[in-house]
Amino acid sequence: MNFIKISFAFCTILFIAPNLNTQTKKLKRPTNRVGVTSVDSFVQESFDLYDKVYKYDGYAASGQSLDDDDIDVLEEALEEMSALSDSAPDIINDLDGVGVLKQGKATLQMNRAKKALSYSIKTAKELLLGQREHETEDEDDSTESNEESDDETISNSDNDDEVEIEEAASNVSDGLEIYSKFDFVPGDKLIYFDDFSQDFIGDFPSKWNTNGTGEVVTVGNVEGKWFELKGGYGIIFIPLLQEVLPEEYTIEFDLLALVDNQTSSTARLNITLDDNNEFKDGANRATVEIPLGQYGAFDIRVHNRINNETIINSALNTDLRKAILNKPHVSIAVNKKRFRLWVNQKKYVDIPQFIAPNKVLNTIKLNLLGMRDGEDRLFISNLKVAEGGVDLRRKLMSEGKISTNGILFDSGSANIQPQSLGIVRQISQVLMQDESIKLNIIGHTDSDGSDDSNLKLSKDRAEAVKNALVNIYNISADRLTTDGKGETEPVADNGTADGKAQNRRVEFVKI
């Protein structure tokens, strides 16, 4: 192949990422298939080519010159990359009609493959022209940092529909790596749980109260039942807790928002902790307002009242637009006066003196504002309130075992939900601190399904936790064993949603 042909092949796909720096840390090939043939083939072929180029780049870095056969391989690789780049737009079209979660996963993998292709094209051209320069160690560190940042950022597109899909992908993780530093730890003593599985479609949920209206629904291809909150002046939704909230507890829930660029800047979900369990404000309360609008980046607002006096009233600069469009998981931790809030893997609020001291804020209130009637819609599911949310590491060290229902899995699956990694991270820290510790990881399920399937599922889930410790936190596999008990050792009534949530748990036992 002559130089002109090489240059043409290179130029035809410069659109992917023309200014990517020299790679010093090898990109990770996605380990899971999407299930869309064209996407899976594109990703596999891109990384196969990437591996070839990366190998020859390593030769150059070590001072080894390329022979004629090596040059032939690189020239052929450039031709193949050109063909792959031409097919990318058609592959995106194959995602039409595919569920939003699969679209997100597919787009994330496509972008990772494009990044690998971009590196391969730039590097192959430089190698063929004898212009490959490797950076200093300090520059390499910078490249690695940028690369890690890029893994969490999905590039935009000129097409609005594609932007929406690509933005969703940033929160539908192909793996769990972006959640590896997520430090939220859910409480380990369940106070309240509602996934609306016990409610009929169209009814107001039985474990809630309101001065307005709402109903339990199913939403398209999204799994499970959802409670649709209805907006309106002064409308409040209150989960009916059976216990007074302790000093330390956590709140978690999933949101599903149907909003667009016409949604008002005033559209917000208000979450309030209150000392009054009626439909009026108490003398002591703490509120965080989550913005739902899409046409701009709107602040998270936080405000409280202590003995009827406003102490904090702030607006925190942020941009939640991507998260809001992608079924975000909201996590809240209250530790005495301290209040923290995460959306997916990112912590947005951490106020040390937000909760009124020595006051019982025993009611959770939700209030929806600024939504267009019949056009904007908001749904909530999997609301969980649990006592605790403190350091599990000390309990494991002192008692030799812990049991937690805070590690969540996809329904009927061993796929760990990424927001559960706060607990796995704490377990890894115990193992890192004392390298003599070995653990047995034991999975438990509720009674849904057959005995055999639950036994297998519990073992698979324990193995998934082990794999997370090994693959994400680099714990040696020979320090971990796994087992599963299925549904044979319940700790609560499998006839209720609360009981099932308690029975779905993972134990860690020192051996």
RODO-2510 file (C-alpha; in nm, 4 decimals, decimal comma):
residues 511
     n   res          X          Y          Z
     1     m     0,0000     0,0000     0,0000
     2     n     0,1412     0,3411    -0,0850
     3     f     0,1540     0,6408     0,1454
     4     i    -0,1455     0,8138    -0,0180
     5     k    -0,3657     0,5129     0,0442
     6     i    -0,2519     0,4939     0,4046
     7     s    -0,3233     0,8622     0,4590
     8     f    -0,6697     0,8288     0,3005
     9     a    -0,7579     0,5371     0,5258
    10     f    -0,6502     0,7366     0,8241
    11     c    -0,8380     1,0524     0,7301
    12     t    -1,1685     0,8772     0,6671
    13     i    -1,2057     0,7993     1,0352
    14     l    -1,0479     1,0986     1,2027
    15     f    -1,3970     1,1947     1,3203
    16     i    -1,3814     0,9419     1,6017
    17     a    -1,1270     1,1191     1,8246
    18     p    -0,8535     1,3076     1,6394
    19     n    -0,6530     1,4259     1,9387
    20     l    -0,6243     1,1178     2,1555
    21     n    -0,2913     1,1095     2,3394
    22     t    -0,0454     0,8226     2,3312
    23     q    -0,1827     0,5248     2,5244
    24     t     0,0352     0,3879     2,8022
    25     k    -0,2316     0,1951     2,9886
    26     k    -0,4086    -0,0733     2,7918
    27     l    -0,7791    -0,0177     2,7371
    28     k    -1,0054    -0,2823     2,8830
    29     r    -1,1951    -0,4958     2,6372
    30     p    -1,5651    -0,5231     2,7420
    31     t    -1,6231    -0,8633     2,8988
    32     n    -1,9998    -0,8875     2,8466
    33     r    -2,1879    -0,9030     2,5195
    34     v    -2,4724    -0,6604     2,4543
    35     g    -2,6914    -0,9050     2,2647
    36     v    -2,7092    -0,6902     1,9495
    37     t    -2,5121    -0,8788     1,6839
    38     s    -2,3825    -0,5759     1,4935
    39     v    -2,2665    -0,4027     1,8125
    40     d    -2,0969    -0,7118     1,9525
    41     s    -1,9164    -0,7715     1,6222
    42     f    -1,8053    -0,4067     1,5996
    43     v    -1,6660    -0,4135     1,9531
    44     q    -1,4866    -0,7452     1,9043
    45     e    -1,3306    -0,6476     1,5702
    46     s    -1,2253    -0,3056     1,7042
    47     f    -1,0451    -0,4554     2,0004
    48     d    -0,8879    -0,7305     1,7889
    49     l    -0,7315    -0,4579     1,5750
    50     y    -0,6438    -0,2586     1,8841
    51     d    -0,4546    -0,5553     2,0291
    52     k    -0,2452    -0,5827     1,7122
    53     v    -0,1508    -0,2153     1,7090
    54     y    -0,0910    -0,2066     2,0837
    55     k     0,1569    -0,4936     2,0473
    56     y     0,3583    -0,3144     1,7789
    57     d     0,3488     0,0084     1,9789
    58     g     0,5051    -0,1878     2,2634
    59     y     0,7809    -0,2984     2,0300
    60     a     0,8492     0,0621     1,9338
    61     a     0,8472     0,1721     2,2983
    62     s     1,1170    -0,0854     2,3751
    63     g     1,3290     0,0305     2,0820
    64     q     1,2573    -0,2703     1,8576
    65     s     1,2213    -0,1770     1,4904
    66     l     0,9403    -0,3114     1,2722
    67     d     1,0204    -0,5557     0,9930
    68     d     0,8405    -0,5889     0,6569
    69     d     0,5837    -0,8353     0,7921
    70     d     0,4958    -0,5989     1,0762
    71     i     0,4442    -0,3148     0,8308
    72     d     0,2165    -0,5332     0,6174
    73     v     0,0039    -0,6154     0,9238
    74     l    -0,0289    -0,2486     1,0156
    75     e    -0,1227    -0,1487     0,6609
    76     e    -0,3877    -0,4192     0,6479
    77     a    -0,5168    -0,3076     0,9885
    78     l    -0,5654     0,0475     0,8593
    79     e    -0,7811    -0,0824     0,5749
    80     e    -0,9936    -0,2823     0,8183
    81     m    -1,0319     0,0178     1,0493
    82     s    -1,1574     0,2276     0,7591
    83     a    -1,4243    -0,0297     0,6814
    84     l    -1,5248    -0,0501     1,0467
    85     s    -1,5582     0,3273     1,0770
    86     d    -1,7865     0,3375     0,7730
    87     s    -2,0176     0,0816     0,9365
    88     a    -2,0555     0,2663     1,2684
    89     p    -2,3558     0,4876     1,1724
    90     d    -2,5487     0,1834     1,0453
    91     i    -2,4821     0,0011     1,3702
    92     i    -2,6300     0,2896     1,5710
    93     n    -2,9471     0,2518     1,3630
    94     d    -2,9686    -0,1119     1,4752
    95     l    -3,0457     0,0152     1,8266
    96     d    -3,3881     0,1476     1,7220
    97     g    -3,6542    -0,0378     1,9150
    98     v    -3,4082    -0,1844     2,1642
    99     g    -3,4772    -0,1245     2,5359
   100     v    -3,3188     0,1844     2,6906
   101     l    -3,0875    -0,0140     2,9189
   102     k    -2,9555    -0,2202     2,6289
   103     q    -2,9206     0,0992     2,4249
   104     g    -2,7141     0,2506     2,7040
   105     k    -2,4895    -0,0536     2,7357
   106     a    -2,4491    -0,0749     2,3576
   107     t    -2,3590     0,2926     2,3270
   108     l    -2,1065     0,2711     2,6090
   109     q    -1,9360    -0,0262     2,4430
   110     m    -1,9458     0,1427     2,1020
   111     n    -1,7734     0,4498     2,2456
   112     r    -1,5111     0,2347     2,4120
   113     a    -1,4518     0,0545     2,0826
   114     k    -1,4267     0,3886     1,8999
   115     k    -1,1688     0,5014     2,1531
   116     a    -0,9683     0,1856     2,0870
   117     l    -0,9978     0,2446     1,7107
   118     s    -0,8894     0,6063     1,7449
   119     y    -0,5776     0,5051     1,9355
   120     s    -0,5065     0,2308     1,6787
   121     i    -0,5403     0,4620     1,3781
   122     k    -0,3212     0,7371     1,5188
   123     t    -0,0594     0,4951     1,6468
   124     a    -0,0490     0,2802     1,3314
   125     k     0,0018     0,5882     1,1128
   126     e     0,2829     0,7167     1,3339
   127     l     0,4496     0,3753     1,3398
   128     l     0,4340     0,3441     0,9597
   129     l     0,5771     0,6941     0,9128
   130     g     0,8445     0,6466     1,1799
   131     q     0,6998     0,9337     1,3814
   132     r     0,5894     0,7472     1,6931
   133     e     0,7023     0,9354     2,0039
   134     h     0,6463     0,8061     2,3552
   135     e     0,5859     1,0492     2,6340
   136     t     0,7684     1,0924     2,9619
   137     e     0,6600     0,9187     3,2787
   138     d     0,4839     1,2312     3,4068
   139     e     0,2944     1,2653     3,0807
   140     d     0,2026     0,8988     3,0949
   141     d     0,0461     0,9518     3,4358
   142     s    -0,1563     1,2378     3,2949
   143     t    -0,2733     1,0243     3,0050
   144     e    -0,3802     0,7495     3,2406
   145     s    -0,5778     0,9958     3,4500
   146     n    -0,7478     1,1380     3,1431
   147     e    -0,8270     0,7903     3,0221
   148     e    -0,9925     0,6986     3,3494
   149     s    -1,1961     1,0173     3,3317
   150     d    -1,3019     0,9407     2,9759
   151     d    -1,4460     0,6080     3,0880
   152     e    -1,7069     0,8033     3,2812
   153     t    -1,7894     1,0504     3,0034
   154     i    -1,9863     0,9753     2,6898
   155     s    -1,9342     1,2030     2,3910
   156     n    -2,2253     1,4027     2,2528
   157     s    -2,3766     1,3805     1,9054
   158     d    -2,5338     1,6403     1,6815
   159     n    -2,8480     1,4280     1,6714
   160     d    -3,0740     1,4897     1,9728
   161     d    -3,1992     1,1314     1,9862
   162     e    -2,8459     0,9952     1,9885
   163     v    -2,7436     1,2402     2,2591
   164     e    -3,0191     1,1103     2,4826
   165     i    -2,9115     0,7497     2,4345
   166     e    -2,5428     0,8270     2,4799
   167     e    -2,6025     1,0309     2,7933
   168     a    -2,7969     0,7429     2,9417
   169     a    -2,5009     0,5138     2,8852
   170     s    -2,2846     0,7019     3,1348
   171     n    -2,4964     0,5625     3,4151
   172     v    -2,5705     0,2173     3,2763
   173     s    -2,2301     0,0725     3,3462
   174     d    -2,0840    -0,1907     3,1192
   175     g    -1,8854    -0,2966     3,4275
   176     l    -1,8670    -0,1841     3,7876
   177     e    -1,5392     0,0064     3,7699
   178     i    -1,6888     0,3566     3,7777
   179     y    -1,8610     0,2718     4,1056
   180     s    -1,5456     0,1358     4,2669
   181     k    -1,5016     0,4456     4,4876
   182     f    -1,8703     0,4812     4,5730
   183     d    -1,8730     0,5125     4,9525
   184     f    -2,2427     0,4913     5,0387
   185     v    -2,3133     0,2032     5,2807
   186     p    -2,6831     0,1178     5,3253
   187     g    -2,8236     0,0415     5,6678
   188     d    -2,8304    -0,3218     5,7706
   189     k    -3,1527    -0,3292     5,9762
   190     l    -3,4548    -0,2882     5,7518
   191     i    -3,7177    -0,0391     5,8690
   192     y    -3,9298    -0,0064     5,5548
   193     f    -3,9325    -0,1434     5,2018
   194     d    -4,1816    -0,1047     4,9189
   195     d    -4,1506    -0,2226     4,5607
   196     f    -4,5322    -0,2143     4,5181
   197     s    -4,5373    -0,5852     4,4376
   198     q    -4,8279    -0,6312     4,6804
   199     d    -5,0384    -0,3565     4,5206
   200     f    -5,2792    -0,3750     4,2276
   201     i    -5,2160    -0,1723     3,9141
   202     g    -5,4223     0,1470     3,9238
   203     d    -5,4496     0,1585     4,3045
   204     f    -5,2900     0,4065     4,5401
   205     p    -5,0184     0,2057     4,7232
   206     s    -5,1311     0,0576     5,0534
   207     k    -4,8187     0,1562     5,2498
   208     w    -4,8386     0,5270     5,1659
   209     n    -5,0507     0,8283     5,2523
   210     t    -5,1262     1,1477     5,0571
   211     n    -5,3467     1,4536     5,0456
   212     g    -5,3543     1,4269     4,6656
   213     t    -5,3499     1,1274     4,4344
   214     g    -5,1243     0,8773     4,2617
   215     e    -5,1316     0,5180     4,1398
   216     v    -4,9244     0,2052     4,0946
   217     v    -4,8387     0,1413     3,7285
   218     t    -4,6118    -0,0543     3,4988
   219     v    -4,3969     0,1428     3,2566
   220     g    -4,3178     0,0033     2,9117
   221     n    -4,0307    -0,2439     2,9191
   222     v    -3,9015    -0,1206     3,2555
   223     e    -3,9001    -0,3975     3,5128
   224     g    -4,1321    -0,4005     3,8140
   225     k    -4,4143    -0,1839     3,9412
   226     w    -4,3821     0,1895     3,9913
   227     f    -4,5692     0,4477     4,1958
   228     e    -4,6528     0,7504     3,9822
   229     l    -4,6373     1,0686     4,1877
   230     k    -4,8811     1,3410     4,0832
   231     g    -4,7796     1,7039     4,1076
   232     g    -4,9912     1,9851     4,2433
   233     y    -4,9996     2,2622     4,4983
   234     g    -4,9185     2,1337     4,8452
   235     i    -4,9470     1,7662     4,7439
   236     i    -4,7411     1,5436     4,9760
   237     f    -4,6669     1,1715     4,9659
   238     i    -4,5724     0,9972     5,2898
   239     p    -4,4477     0,6374     5,3238
   240     l    -4,6078     0,4890     5,6351
   241     l    -4,3121     0,3933     5,8508
   242     q    -4,3861     0,1559     6,1355
   243     e    -4,0928     0,2739     6,3454
   244     v    -3,9500     0,6058     6,4575
   245     l    -3,6422     0,6934     6,2563
   246     p    -3,3199     0,6383     6,4539
   247     e    -3,0229     0,8725     6,4706
   248     e    -2,8456     0,6876     6,1920
   249     y    -3,0258     0,5477     5,8898
   250     t    -3,0289     0,5385     5,5108
   251     i    -3,2921     0,5948     5,2442
   252     e    -3,2720     0,4554     4,8912
   253     f    -3,5046     0,4566     4,5927
   254     d    -3,5142     0,4412     4,2132
   255     l    -3,6618     0,7184     4,0019
   256     l    -3,7991     0,7102     3,6492
   257     a    -3,8581     1,0516     3,4913
   258     l    -4,0330     1,1256     3,1629
   259     v    -3,9191     1,4833     3,1016
   260     d    -3,7777     1,6787     2,8075
   261     n    -3,6330     2,0142     2,7048
   262     q    -3,9720     2,1803     2,7599
   263     t    -3,9892     2,0743     3,1243
   264     s    -3,9883     2,3768     3,3527
   265     s    -3,6809     2,4874     3,5455
   266     t    -3,9068     2,4719     3,8524
   267     a    -3,9692     2,0973     3,8100
   268     r    -3,8326     1,9362     4,1252
   269     l    -3,8712     1,6424     4,3565
   270     n    -3,8532     1,7603     4,7154
   271     i    -3,7454     1,5087     4,9792
   272     t    -3,8140     1,6266     5,3340
   273     l    -3,7358     1,4800     5,6751
   274     d    -3,9897     1,6268     5,9174
   275     d    -4,0912     1,6074     6,2827
   276     n    -4,4575     1,6393     6,1789
   277     n    -4,6325     1,3371     6,0270
   278     e    -4,9246     1,5426     5,8949
   279     f    -4,9629     1,7409     5,5718
   280     k    -4,8013     2,0540     5,7061
   281     d    -4,4505     2,1673     5,7875
   282     g    -4,3049     2,0852     6,1247
   283     a    -4,0902     2,3100     6,3389
   284     n    -3,7862     2,0946     6,2556
   285     r    -3,7266     1,9699     5,9053
   286     a    -3,4611     1,9246     5,6375
   287     t    -3,5296     1,9340     5,2630
   288     v    -3,3296     1,8591     4,9510
   289     e    -3,4735     1,9506     4,6100
   290     i    -3,3681     1,7398     4,3103
   291     p    -3,4037     1,9290     3,9784
   292     l    -3,5789     1,7489     3,6921
   293     g    -3,5584     2,0043     3,4085
   294     q    -3,3539     1,9311     3,0962
   295     y    -3,2966     2,2555     2,9070
   296     g    -3,0369     2,3794     3,1540
   297     a    -2,8198     2,2729     3,4456
   298     f    -3,0254     2,3539     3,7556
   299     d    -2,9068     2,3637     4,1154
   300     i    -2,9774     2,1166     4,3913
   301     r    -3,1367     2,3233     4,6653
   302     v    -3,1072     2,2426     5,0354
   303     h    -3,2827     2,4143     5,3233
   304     n    -3,3769     2,3330     5,6801
   305     r    -3,5650     2,4633     5,9829
   306     i    -3,4531     2,4163     6,3419
   307     n    -3,7066     2,5295     6,6020
   308     n    -3,8896     2,7145     6,3224
   309     e    -3,5773     2,9100     6,2262
   310     t    -3,4117     2,8741     5,8875
   311     i    -3,0463     2,7865     5,9371
   312     i    -2,9419     2,6634     5,5921
   313     n    -3,0837     2,7748     5,2571
   314     s    -2,8398     2,7024     4,9760
   315     a    -2,8211     2,6208     4,6046
   316     l    -2,5531     2,3720     4,5020
   317     n    -2,4215     2,4051     4,1470
   318     t    -2,4529     2,0769     3,9582
   319     d    -2,5836     1,9148     3,6420
   320     l    -2,8138     1,6165     3,6932
   321     r    -2,9633     1,6074     3,3439
   322     k    -2,7887     1,2878     3,2333
   323     a    -2,8703     1,1069     3,5540
   324     i    -3,2363     1,2084     3,5582
   325     l    -3,2936     1,0584     3,2121
   326     n    -3,1495     0,7211     3,3065
   327     k    -3,3522     0,5794     3,5961
   328     p    -3,1257     0,7165     3,8694
   329     h    -3,0727     0,5492     4,2048
   330     v    -3,0891     0,8001     4,4912
   331     s    -2,9109     0,7244     4,8187
   332     i    -2,9341     0,9277     5,1393
   333     a    -2,7414     0,8747     5,4616
   334     v    -2,8332     1,0445     5,7891
   335     n    -2,5738     1,0123     6,0651
   336     k    -2,7049     1,2175     6,3579
   337     k    -2,6786     1,5779     6,2291
   338     r    -2,4915     1,4911     5,9102
   339     f    -2,6838     1,4572     5,5798
   340     r    -2,5394     1,3114     5,2572
   341     l    -2,7008     1,2458     4,9211
   342     w    -2,5743     1,0498     4,6210
   343     v    -2,7250     1,0150     4,2755
   344     n    -2,5864     0,6956     4,1258
   345     q    -2,2146     0,6816     4,2051
   346     k    -2,1663     1,0531     4,2733
   347     k    -2,2079     1,2332     4,6043
   348     y    -2,3729     1,5741     4,5616
   349     v    -2,4614     1,6799     4,9174
   350     d    -2,2603     1,6415     5,2384
   351     i    -2,3692     1,8826     5,5129
   352     p    -2,2381     1,8100     5,8647
   353     q    -2,4948     2,0193     6,0589
   354     f    -2,8137     1,9827     5,8542
   355     i    -3,0407     1,7771     6,0815
   356     a    -3,1856     1,9379     6,3939
   357     p    -2,9935     1,8114     6,7005
   358     n    -3,1860     1,6095     6,9590
   359     k    -3,5035     1,6222     6,7502
   360     v    -3,6952     1,3270     6,6091
   361     l    -3,7516     1,3752     6,2371
   362     n    -3,9727     1,0715     6,2065
   363     t    -4,1484     1,1351     5,8748
   364     i    -4,0301     1,1197     5,5139
   365     k    -4,2254     1,3435     5,2768
   366     l    -4,2083     1,3640     4,8976
   367     n    -4,3421     1,6643     4,7082
   368     l    -4,3431     1,7099     4,3294
   369     l    -4,3419     2,0614     4,1843
   370     g    -4,3383     2,2326     3,8446
   371     m    -4,4468     1,9393     3,6245
   372     r    -4,6611     1,9917     3,3136
   373     d    -4,9902     1,8086     3,3564
   374     g    -5,0181     1,5150     3,1169
   375     e    -4,6675     1,5653     2,9728
   376     d    -4,4076     1,5369     3,2522
   377     r    -4,4282     1,2238     3,4671
   378     l    -4,2301     1,0895     3,7625
   379     f    -4,2284     0,7393     3,9097
   380     i    -4,0608     0,5902     4,2179
   381     s    -3,9872     0,2313     4,3177
   382     n    -3,7821     0,0186     4,5569
   383     l    -3,7992     0,2624     4,8463
   384     k    -3,5863     0,1233     5,1281
   385     v    -3,5255     0,2721     5,4722
   386     a    -3,2780     0,0963     5,6989
   387     e    -3,1128     0,1641     6,0313
   388     g    -2,7353     0,1814     6,0271
   389     g    -2,5327     0,2898     5,7300
   390     v    -2,2200     0,3116     5,9444
   391     d    -1,8889     0,1310     5,9380
   392     l    -1,9319    -0,2416     5,8726
   393     r    -1,5562    -0,2946     5,8802
   394     r    -1,5313    -0,2769     6,2580
   395     k    -1,8180    -0,5218     6,2991
   396     l    -1,6524    -0,7725     6,0700
   397     m    -1,3200    -0,7338     6,2487
   398     s    -1,4675    -0,7602     6,5997
   399     e    -1,7429    -1,0187     6,5486
   400     g    -1,5919    -1,2183     6,2637
   401     k    -1,9004    -1,1996     6,0453
   402     i    -2,1607    -0,9649     5,9049
   403     s    -2,4865    -1,0151     5,7169
   404     t    -2,6191    -0,7481     5,4848
   405     n    -2,9156    -0,7040     5,2519
   406     g    -2,7503    -0,3935     5,1101
   407     i    -2,5827    -0,5742     4,8214
   408     l    -2,8514    -0,5675     4,5542
   409     f    -2,8774    -0,7779     4,2405
   410     d    -3,0912    -0,7572     3,9295
   411     s    -3,4115    -0,9559     3,9750
   412     g    -3,3503    -1,3290     3,9297
   413     s    -2,9894    -1,2580     3,8357
   414     a    -2,6393    -1,2550     3,9834
   415     n    -2,5624    -0,9133     3,8295
   416     i    -2,4636    -0,6797     4,1124
   417     q    -2,6361    -0,3427     4,0974
   418     p    -2,3505    -0,0898     4,0907
   419     q    -2,4869     0,1258     4,3725
   420     s    -2,4241    -0,1675     4,6092
   421     l    -2,0477    -0,1404     4,5835
   422     g    -2,0107     0,0720     4,8978
   423     i    -2,0369    -0,2447     5,1059
   424     v    -1,8091    -0,4468     4,8793
   425     r    -1,5552    -0,1653     4,9015
   426     q    -1,5593    -0,1784     5,2818
   427     i    -1,5063    -0,5550     5,2747
   428     s    -1,2085    -0,5040     5,0441
   429     q    -1,0588    -0,2531     5,2885
   430     v    -1,0736    -0,5091     5,5692
   431     l    -0,8969    -0,7636     5,3496
   432     m    -0,6336    -0,5105     5,2447
   433     q    -0,5666    -0,4059     5,6041
   434     d    -0,5102    -0,7605     5,7295
   435     e    -0,3763    -0,9939     5,4632
   436     s    -0,4154    -1,2951     5,6916
   437     i    -0,7960    -1,2727     5,6777
   438     k    -0,9870    -1,5168     5,4613
   439     l    -1,3614    -1,4939     5,4078
   440     n    -1,6453    -1,7257     5,3162
   441     i    -1,9133    -1,5418     5,1173
   442     i    -2,2619    -1,6919     5,1516
   443     g    -2,5613    -1,5952     4,9392
   444     h    -2,9275    -1,6197     5,0453
   445     t    -3,2477    -1,5644     4,8457
   446     d    -3,6150    -1,5166     4,9181
   447     s    -3,8650    -1,7954     4,8422
   448     d    -3,9728    -1,6789     4,4955
   449     g    -3,8923    -1,9519     4,2431
   450     s    -3,8035    -2,3169     4,2868
   451     d    -3,5720    -2,4546     4,5555
   452     d    -3,3152    -2,5628     4,2987
   453     s    -3,3119    -2,2343     4,1091
   454     n    -3,2811    -2,0361     4,4333
   455     l    -2,9931    -2,2528     4,5523
   456     k    -2,8087    -2,1956     4,2259
   457     l    -2,8913    -1,8238     4,2301
   458     s    -2,7583    -1,7828     4,5852
   459     k    -2,4318    -1,9524     4,4899
   460     d    -2,3994    -1,7429     4,1737
   461     r    -2,4547    -1,4233     4,3709
   462     a    -2,1884    -1,5160     4,6249
   463     e    -1,9519    -1,5863     4,3369
   464     a    -2,0388    -1,2484     4,1809
   465     v    -1,9407    -1,0718     4,5031
   466     k    -1,6145    -1,2658     4,5089
   467     n    -1,5462    -1,1659     4,1483
   468     a    -1,6068    -0,8000     4,2335
   469     l    -1,3539    -0,8201     4,5176
   470     v    -1,1006    -0,9895     4,2910
   471     n    -1,1503    -0,7925     3,9696
   472     i    -1,2227    -0,4439     4,1030
   473     y    -1,0306    -0,4335     4,4307
   474     n    -0,7518    -0,6811     4,3433
   475     i    -0,8134    -0,9166     4,6364
   476     s    -0,6439    -1,2532     4,5894
   477     a    -0,8999    -1,5171     4,4908
   478     d    -0,7434    -1,7793     4,7172
   479     r    -0,8510    -1,5758     5,0214
   480     l    -1,2193    -1,6088     4,9295
   481     t    -1,4572    -1,9040     4,9242
   482     t    -1,8243    -1,8990     4,8326
   483     d    -2,1408    -2,0855     4,9199
   484     g    -2,5154    -2,0475     4,8777
   485     k    -2,8084    -2,1456     5,0962
   486     g    -3,0922    -2,0543     4,8619
   487     e    -3,4147    -1,9938     5,0536
   488     t    -3,3388    -2,2453     5,3300
   489     e    -3,2369    -1,9997     5,6045
   490     p    -3,4914    -1,7128     5,6079
   491     v    -3,4645    -1,4423     5,8727
   492     a    -3,8067    -1,2876     5,8011
   493     d    -4,1483    -1,3640     5,6539
   494     n    -4,1305    -1,4410     5,2814
   495     g    -4,4976    -1,3471     5,2527
   496     t    -4,4228    -0,9729     5,2635
   497     a    -4,2050    -0,7401     5,0552
   498     d    -4,0199    -0,6343     5,3715
   499     g    -3,9494    -0,9937     5,4642
   500     k    -3,8294    -1,0876     5,1192
   501     a    -3,5944    -0,7892     5,1159
   502     q    -3,4426    -0,9054     5,4474
   503     n    -3,4025    -1,2612     5,3233
   504     r    -3,2152    -1,1528     5,0106
   505     r    -2,8809    -1,1094     5,1792
   506     v    -2,5099    -1,1839     5,1673
   507     e    -2,3026    -1,3016     5,4624
   508     f    -1,9277    -1,2590     5,5112
   509     v    -1,7716    -1,4981     5,7615
   510     k    -1,4042    -1,5063     5,8652
   511     i    -1,2471    -1,8498     5,8230
***
